């Protein structure tokens, strides 16, 4: 467990500017994925993570079919982006057997640990996905939005300016999320960096597909969620946690012809 001083040292000064908020993704930046260059990722012909609870939409259509078949058996479907070793999603899946969970992580060694824990707990309502969601999710969305809840818990802020293009929260990402989330579905961001949360809120304010959630009952639900490993460290160190909860509006996405 990291102590308060070490945690505080990790929460560096985080500076953003209006240029970063307003600029759109360029054609080149779309190829830069968390977890590696797209060209290198596609060189791997064999799935780097296997199992009946693994979804690999790039290399294994059977795994996609298996996951989509299970979707219809559950009341809700939730996604965690950046699940690490699964501390949060394993607890949540165990407590909500009527919800199907998909845990996405770019670090293979961490996802394998989550897979072992899932097997020990015999969780049938948890699937795992290795890789950047911007690459892996689209083949799962051919039938329309899948998710009622999306959790993004303490994402890497990518401190250096030259790395900003790797952040999840940037203009194109919210539009991408809108294609995956049902109308009235929720996206929950938690961060230990206030400026990151504020930057994400600026993007939401400029996006017609999401709005800030204002229902106090939702705040109570979010407070009752089990903590991730990172969140528990912050709680133990008495450091602040900044939450942003947004709701998918009924604004339709532009069709390819009108985009």
VOPAGU-2260 file (C-alpha; in pm, 1 decimal, decimal comma):
REM VOPAGU-2260
SITE   aa  ch    i         X         Y         Z
SITE  UNK   A    0       0,0       0,0       0,0
SITE  UNK   A    1     149,9     331,6    -104,2
SITE  UNK   A    2     160,3     596,8     166,9
SITE  UNK   A    3       9,1     944,6     152,9
SITE  UNK   A    4     330,9    1120,6      48,8
SITE  UNK   A    5     398,9     880,8    -237,2
SITE  UNK   A    6      41,7     915,4    -360,2
SITE  UNK   A    7      56,7    1291,6    -338,6
SITE  UNK   A    8     378,9    1285,2    -541,8
SITE  UNK   A    9     198,4    1091,4    -814,4
SITE  UNK   A   10     -75,1    1353,7    -835,1
SITE  UNK   A   11     140,9    1598,0   -1028,5
SITE  UNK   A   12      57,2    1944,6   -1148,6
SITE  UNK   A   13    -180,5    1890,4   -1436,4
SITE  UNK   A   14    -208,2    2174,2   -1686,9
SITE  UNK   A   15    -436,6    2195,5   -1986,9
SITE  UNK   A   16    -530,7    2477,2   -2218,4
SITE  UNK   A   17    -818,6    2572,6   -2444,7
SITE  UNK   A   18    -630,7    2449,9   -2749,4
SITE  UNK   A   19    -626,0    2099,5   -2606,3
SITE  UNK   A   20    -999,9    2113,5   -2532,5
SITE  UNK   A   21   -1112,8    2238,2   -2871,4
SITE  UNK   A   22    -889,3    2058,0   -3111,7
SITE  UNK   A   23   -1022,6    1752,7   -3293,5
SITE  UNK   A   24    -844,9    1424,9   -3334,3
SITE  UNK   A   25    -626,2    1413,6   -3638,9
SITE  UNK   A   26    -607,7    1125,0   -3877,4
SITE  UNK   A   27    -266,6    1034,8   -3741,5
SITE  UNK   A   28    -365,5    1038,6   -3374,9
SITE  UNK   A   29    -641,6     787,2   -3438,4
SITE  UNK   A   30    -369,2     527,4   -3499,7
SITE  UNK   A   31    -203,6     586,5   -3161,1
SITE  UNK   A   32    -367,4     345,7   -2921,3
SITE  UNK   A   33    -305,3     284,4   -2555,5
SITE  UNK   A   34    -110,6     -39,5   -2538,4
SITE  UNK   A   35      89,9       4,9   -2857,2
SITE  UNK   A   36      97,0     108,0   -3219,2
SITE  UNK   A   37    -191,5     -26,4   -3427,0
SITE  UNK   A   38      41,7    -184,5   -3681,7
SITE  UNK   A   39     220,7    -381,2   -3410,8
SITE  UNK   A   40    -104,8    -488,5   -3248,7
SITE  UNK   A   41    -241,5    -628,3   -3573,8
SITE  UNK   A   42      73,9    -833,5   -3633,5
SITE  UNK   A   43     -28,9   -1074,3   -3356,9
SITE  UNK   A   44    -235,8   -1340,0   -3527,4
SITE  UNK   A   45    -299,1   -1547,1   -3218,7
SITE  UNK   A   46    -505,6   -1402,4   -2939,1
SITE  UNK   A   47    -268,1   -1300,7   -2656,9
SITE  UNK   A   48    -533,9   -1390,6   -2399,0
SITE  UNK   A   49    -754,7   -1697,5   -2430,4
SITE  UNK   A   50   -1047,8   -1846,2   -2243,1
SITE  UNK   A   51   -1424,8   -1880,6   -2268,2
SITE  UNK   A   52   -1465,7   -1550,1   -2083,0
SITE  UNK   A   53   -1234,7   -1355,8   -2319,6
SITE  UNK   A   54   -1352,3   -1133,0   -2606,3
SITE  UNK   A   55   -1103,8   -1067,3   -2886,8
SITE  UNK   A   56   -1291,5    -892,7   -3165,4
SITE  UNK   A   57    -977,7    -854,8   -3379,4
SITE  UNK   A   58    -880,7   -1220,1   -3409,9
SITE  UNK   A   59   -1159,8   -1438,4   -3271,1
SITE  UNK   A   60   -1510,7   -1399,3   -3412,7
SITE  UNK   A   61   -1624,7   -1697,3   -3207,6
SITE  UNK   A   62   -1549,4   -1506,7   -2888,6
SITE  UNK   A   63   -1754,4   -1211,8   -3017,6
SITE  UNK   A   64   -2048,5   -1440,4   -3095,0
SITE  UNK   A   65   -2020,4   -1600,5   -2751,8
SITE  UNK   A   66   -2026,6   -1263,8   -2576,9
SITE  UNK   A   67   -2315,8   -1126,2   -2783,0
SITE  UNK   A   68   -2517,9   -1440,2   -2714,5
SITE  UNK   A   69   -2472,9   -1384,5   -2342,9
SITE  UNK   A   70   -2579,3   -1019,8   -2366,7
SITE  UNK   A   71   -2940,2   -1121,1   -2427,6
SITE  UNK   A   72   -2944,5   -1326,1   -2106,8
SITE  UNK   A   73   -2887,9   -1029,0   -1875,2
SITE  UNK   A   74   -3090,6    -725,1   -1770,3
SITE  UNK   A   75   -2799,3    -483,8   -1806,6
SITE  UNK   A   76   -2451,3    -473,0   -1952,6
SITE  UNK   A   77   -2169,1    -269,3   -1795,0
SITE  UNK   A   78   -1816,8    -189,3   -1909,4
SITE  UNK   A   79   -1509,1     -96,7   -1709,1
SITE  UNK   A   80   -1231,7      67,5   -1909,3
SITE  UNK   A   81    -894,5      15,8   -1744,4
SITE  UNK   A   82    -985,1    -265,5   -1506,0
SITE  UNK   A   83    -624,5    -351,7   -1402,4
SITE  UNK   A   84    -636,7    -667,0   -1187,9
SITE  UNK   A   85   -1014,0    -642,9   -1152,5
SITE  UNK   A   86   -1054,5    -522,8    -794,3
SITE  UNK   A   87   -1360,4    -312,2    -875,4
SITE  UNK   A   88   -1525,5    -518,3   -1147,8
SITE  UNK   A   89   -1491,2    -850,5    -964,9
SITE  UNK   A   90   -1667,7    -714,3    -657,2
SITE  UNK   A   91   -1935,2    -545,7    -864,7
SITE  UNK   A   92   -2001,1    -851,5   -1080,4
SITE  UNK   A   93   -2030,7   -1074,1    -775,1
SITE  UNK   A   94   -2282,6    -834,4    -617,3
SITE  UNK   A   95   -2493,5    -796,1    -935,6
SITE  UNK   A   96   -2549,3   -1136,1   -1098,5
SITE  UNK   A   97   -2823,3    -998,5   -1325,9
SITE  UNK   A   98   -2573,1    -764,9   -1498,0
SITE  UNK   A   99   -2316,2    -878,5   -1754,2
SITE  UNK   A  100   -1977,9    -708,7   -1714,7
SITE  UNK   A  101   -1700,7    -651,5   -1965,6
SITE  UNK   A  102   -1359,7    -555,2   -1824,2
SITE  UNK   A  103   -1118,8    -389,2   -2069,1
SITE  UNK   A  104    -748,7    -354,7   -1994,8
SITE  UNK   A  105    -441,1    -290,8   -2211,4
SITE  UNK   A  106    -187,2    -461,0   -1983,1
SITE  UNK   A  107    -186,1    -835,1   -2041,5
SITE  UNK   A  108     -20,7    -930,1   -1713,2
SITE  UNK   A  109    -288,7    -746,8   -1512,3
SITE  UNK   A  110    -577,1    -894,2   -1707,8
SITE  UNK   A  111    -440,4   -1244,0   -1658,9
SITE  UNK   A  112    -446,8   -1182,8   -1284,9
SITE  UNK   A  113    -808,6   -1070,4   -1313,0
SITE  UNK   A  114    -888,3   -1382,4   -1514,3
SITE  UNK   A  115    -744,9   -1607,4   -1243,5
SITE  UNK   A  116    -948,5   -1429,2    -977,5
SITE  UNK   A  117   -1261,2   -1457,7   -1191,3
SITE  UNK   A  118   -1204,0   -1831,4   -1227,6
SITE  UNK   A  119   -1155,0   -1879,4    -853,6
SITE  UNK   A  120   -1479,0   -1692,7    -783,6
SITE  UNK   A  121   -1659,8   -1882,1   -1060,9
SITE  UNK   A  122   -1811,4   -1562,2   -1199,6
SITE  UNK   A  123   -2017,6   -1633,7   -1508,4
SITE  UNK   A  124   -2124,0   -1272,0   -1566,5
SITE  UNK   A  125   -1776,0   -1130,1   -1634,1
SITE  UNK   A  126   -1595,1   -1118,8   -1968,4
SITE  UNK   A  127   -1245,5    -982,0   -2028,3
SITE  UNK   A  128   -1112,6    -783,5   -2322,7
SITE  UNK   A  129    -743,8    -710,8   -2383,7
SITE  UNK   A  130    -661,5    -395,8   -2577,9
SITE  UNK   A  131    -764,8     -38,1   -2641,1
SITE  UNK   A  132   -1144,8     -10,0   -2643,5
SITE  UNK   A  133   -1130,5     218,1   -2947,3
SITE  UNK   A  134   -1002,2     -79,5   -3144,8
SITE  UNK   A  135   -1176,8    -370,7   -2974,7
SITE  UNK   A  136   -1528,7    -234,4   -2917,0
SITE  UNK   A  137   -1656,9    -135,4   -3264,9
SITE  UNK   A  138   -1706,4    -496,4   -3386,3
SITE  UNK   A  139   -1926,7    -554,0   -3080,3
SITE  UNK   A  140   -2149,8    -257,3   -3164,7
SITE  UNK   A  141   -2279,8    -363,0   -3503,9
SITE  UNK   A  142   -2624,3    -419,1   -3351,4
SITE  UNK   A  143   -2627,6     -83,0   -3172,9
SITE  UNK   A  144   -2532,6      36,2   -2822,6
SITE  UNK   A  145   -2453,2    -231,3   -2565,6
SITE  UNK   A  146   -2386,0     -65,2   -2232,7
SITE  UNK   A  147   -2604,9      78,7   -1958,7
SITE  UNK   A  148   -2306,6     175,2   -1743,7
SITE  UNK   A  149   -1945,1     256,9   -1825,5
SITE  UNK   A  150   -1686,8     299,1   -1549,0
SITE  UNK   A  151   -1356,9     479,6   -1608,7
SITE  UNK   A  152   -1176,3     476,6   -1276,9
SITE  UNK   A  153    -856,7     677,9   -1233,4
SITE  UNK   A  154    -731,2     679,5   -1593,6
SITE  UNK   A  155    -376,2     783,6   -1671,6
SITE  UNK   A  156    -373,5    1163,4   -1727,7
SITE  UNK   A  157     -73,4    1133,7   -1962,7
SITE  UNK   A  158     103,0    1427,5   -1806,3
SITE  UNK   A  159     341,4    1530,3   -2084,9
SITE  UNK   A  160     201,5    1750,8   -2359,6
SITE  UNK   A  161     329,4    1521,2   -2634,7
SITE  UNK   A  162     128,5    1238,6   -2477,5
SITE  UNK   A  163    -203,6    1425,5   -2454,6
SITE  UNK   A  164    -328,0    1249,9   -2766,8
SITE  UNK   A  165    -324,8     925,1   -2569,6
SITE  UNK   A  166    -577,1    1044,1   -2310,5
SITE  UNK   A  167    -915,6     881,4   -2315,2
SITE  UNK   A  168   -1103,6    1206,8   -2260,1
SITE  UNK   A  169   -1059,8    1403,1   -2578,8
SITE  UNK   A  170   -1317,4    1527,4   -2832,8
SITE  UNK   A  171   -1345,8    1211,8   -3041,9
SITE  UNK   A  172   -1370,2     978,3   -2744,2
SITE  UNK   A  173   -1705,0    1108,2   -2621,3
SITE  UNK   A  174   -1860,2    1059,3   -2963,1
SITE  UNK   A  175   -1717,7     708,1   -2968,2
SITE  UNK   A  176   -1865,6     637,2   -2624,3
SITE  UNK   A  177   -2202,5     768,6   -2738,1
SITE  UNK   A  178   -2215,5     492,0   -2998,0
SITE  UNK   A  179   -2166,4     230,8   -2725,2
SITE  UNK   A  180   -2400,0     359,9   -2450,4
SITE  UNK   A  181   -2778,1     326,6   -2445,4
SITE  UNK   A  182   -2987,3     642,3   -2415,6
SITE  UNK   A  183   -3004,6     737,0   -2046,4
SITE  UNK   A  184   -2702,0     517,8   -1979,4
SITE  UNK   A  185   -2436,1     651,4   -1742,8
SITE  UNK   A  186   -2061,8     703,2   -1773,4
SITE  UNK   A  187   -1873,4     739,3   -1444,9
SITE  UNK   A  188   -1528,0     896,2   -1432,6
SITE  UNK   A  189   -1323,8     905,1   -1113,6
SITE  UNK   A  190    -986,0    1074,0   -1086,6
SITE  UNK   A  191    -742,3    1189,8    -821,0
SITE  UNK   A  192    -655,7    1486,9   -1043,1
SITE  UNK   A  193    -912,0    1765,8   -1019,6
SITE  UNK   A  194    -790,8    1931,8   -1338,7
SITE  UNK   A  195    -845,9    1608,9   -1531,5
SITE  UNK   A  196   -1203,9    1588,4   -1408,7
SITE  UNK   A  197   -1255,7    1955,6   -1495,7
SITE  UNK   A  198   -1111,6    1904,3   -1842,8
SITE  UNK   A  199   -1344,4    1609,5   -1900,5
SITE  UNK   A  200   -1638,9    1824,0   -1789,9
SITE  UNK   A  201   -1545,6    2089,7   -2047,7
SITE  UNK   A  202   -1559,4    1825,2   -2316,9
SITE  UNK   A  203   -1898,7    1707,0   -2190,7
SITE  UNK   A  204   -2033,4    2062,4   -2195,9
SITE  UNK   A  205   -1938,5    2083,9   -2564,3
SITE  UNK   A  206   -2079,7    1741,1   -2654,3
SITE  UNK   A  207   -2451,0    1704,2   -2742,7
SITE  UNK   A  208   -2449,5    1329,9   -2673,0
SITE  UNK   A  209   -2392,0    1356,8   -2297,4
SITE  UNK   A  210   -2503,5    1580,7   -2012,9
SITE  UNK   A  211   -2408,6    1606,1   -1648,3
SITE  UNK   A  212   -2611,7    1378,6   -1425,0
SITE  UNK   A  213   -2813,1    1576,8   -1169,4
SITE  UNK   A  214   -3023,7    1309,3    -996,8
SITE  UNK   A  215   -2911,0    1287,2    -629,8
SITE  UNK   A  216   -3015,7     922,3    -624,3
SITE  UNK   A  217   -2740,7     851,0    -874,0
SITE  UNK   A  218   -2486,7    1013,8    -643,2
SITE  UNK   A  219   -2595,6     776,0    -368,9
SITE  UNK   A  220   -2561,2     479,4    -602,9
SITE  UNK   A  221   -2211,9     584,9    -707,1
SITE  UNK   A  222   -2108,5     631,5    -343,3
SITE  UNK   A  223   -2222,8     277,3    -267,0
SITE  UNK   A  224   -2001,9     119,5    -534,8
SITE  UNK   A  225   -1708,8     -88,7    -410,5
SITE  UNK   A  226   -1374,2      92,9    -431,6
SITE  UNK   A  227   -1108,8      10,4    -685,8
SITE  UNK   A  228    -758,4     -55,5    -556,6
SITE  UNK   A  229    -656,7     299,4    -641,0
SITE  UNK   A  230    -961,6     446,9    -472,1
SITE  UNK   A  231    -899,3     249,6    -154,7
SITE  UNK   A  232    -541,4     378,5    -145,2
SITE  UNK   A  233    -667,3     734,5    -172,1
SITE  UNK   A  234    -927,5     677,7      98,0
SITE  UNK   A  235    -665,6     531,3     330,6
SITE  UNK   A  236    -435,4     827,3     261,8
SITE  UNK   A  237    -720,4    1076,4     314,0
SITE  UNK   A  238    -673,5    1225,5     -32,3
SITE  UNK   A  239    -957,9    1369,9    -243,5
SITE  UNK   A  240   -1141,0    1185,2    -520,1
SITE  UNK   A  241   -1311,2    1375,5    -801,8
SITE  UNK   A  242   -1610,8    1219,8    -972,6
SITE  UNK   A  243   -1788,9    1308,8   -1295,2
SITE  UNK   A  244   -2109,2    1124,5   -1382,3
SITE  UNK   A  245   -2266,8    1189,8   -1721,0
SITE  UNK   A  246   -2582,1    1062,2   -1886,8
SITE  UNK   A  247   -2632,7     971,7   -2251,2
SITE  UNK   A  248   -2883,3    1209,9   -2406,8
SITE  UNK   A  249   -3133,8    1116,5   -2675,8
SITE  UNK   A  250   -2936,3    1315,6   -2934,4
SITE  UNK   A  251   -2889,1    1081,8   -3232,1
SITE  UNK   A  252   -2543,3    1023,1   -3365,9
SITE  UNK   A  253   -2479,4    1156,2   -3717,5
SITE  UNK   A  254   -2512,8     899,2   -3992,0
SITE  UNK   A  255   -2205,1     828,8   -4205,8
SITE  UNK   A  256   -2366,7    1020,0   -4494,0
SITE  UNK   A  257   -2426,5    1331,3   -4285,4
SITE  UNK   A  258   -2099,0    1329,0   -4090,4
